[in-house]
Amino acid sequence: MGLEVATGDRDDLVVITLRGELDIYTVPSFQREIGEVDPSALRIVLDLNEVTLLDSSGLGAIVALRARAAEGAGGVAIACERRQVLRVFEVTGLRSAFPIGEDVDAAIRALDETTLET
């Protein structure tokens, strides 16, 4: 199916919306598309509500984005209500590593709460 990546600014953060499959075949395209984004300086919401497949390569790319954000003042939250995608985070033990909300607004609130705790 492939992957579509859309990046947009919203207030003081960047929203990256993915549509399609984030897997071993599409991770290079994902990384190219977000190459301009400096996660260490930004708050990012990754909207996965239209992702139909997330494999270990895709999850690795998301974790790498989070690691880069953690090097600075940035942060990454996940917007997703798709059970099959959230299951990947649960099975791997990464659900607690990301603020998660059902939609972009809820993910922003979760990211704000995480920022207040640190």
N, C-alpha and C positions, 0 to 999 in steps of 0.2 A: 504493500500500500504506500509506503513512504512516510515522510514526516514534513509537516508544515510548521514553521516557526515564525511567530509574530512577536515583536518587541515594542512595547509602548511605555511612555512615562505616565506616572500617576502620582501627583503630589510629590512626595520626597522619595519615591521608589520606582523601580522598574518592574513591569509585569511582562513576563515571558510566557506566551500562550503556545502550547504544543497541540498539534492535531495529527493523529495517526499513530505510527509505531515508533517507539524509541527503543531500538535494539542494535545489535552489532553492526547492522548495515547502515543505520541512519545516525549513529552517534557522531561520526565525522562531520556530517552536515550540521547537526546540532551545535557542535563545538565551533564550527566556522561562523554560524549565524550569531552566536553569542560572544564571539571573539572581541568585539568592541566594548563589551560590558566589563567593567572592572568591579568584580564582586567585593573586593576588600574595602571599597569606598561607598558601596551602595547597599540599600535594602532591596531585596529581590523577592517577588512572588512568582513562583513557577506554577502556572495553571495547567494541571494535568487532566482536567475534566473531559477532554476529548482525545485522550491517549487510549488507544485500543490494545496496545501491547507494550509492556515494560519488561525487558529482560535484564540479566545481570550486567550487561555492558551499559545499558541505559541507566541503571541504578548507579553504576560506578561513575558515570559522567555527572550525575546529580550530586553524588557524594564529593566528587572533586570540586564542583562548583561551591559546595558548602565549605570545604576545606580552604579554598581560596578566599572566601568571604571571612572566614574566621581569622585569617592573617591580619585583618584590619578591623575597621569599625562596621563592616557589612554584616548582613545576615540573609538567610534564605528560608522562606516559608513555602509550603506546598498548599495549593488550592485543589482539592479533589474530593469527590464523593463517590467515585467509581470503585466499587468493592474489589474488583479484580486487580486494580492498580494498588489500592491501599493494602491489599493482602501481601504484596511483594515487600512493602515496608515492614509489615508485621512479622512475616516469616523470617526476615533477615535481622530482626531486632532493631531496625532503624526508625521505627515509628516515633520513638522518644527523642531521636536526634534532630527532628524537624518540627517546627510549629506547623500544625496542619489545620486547615479549615475547609468546609464544604465548598466555598466559593472564594473569590478574590477578597471580598470584604471581610469574611470570617478569617481568612489567612492573614490579612493585615492586622486584625485584632489580636490573633494568636502571636504574631511577630512582635507587636507592641508589648504584649504581656511578657514575652520572653526577654525583651530588651529591658523592661522595668525590673525584672528579677536579677539581672546581672549587674 
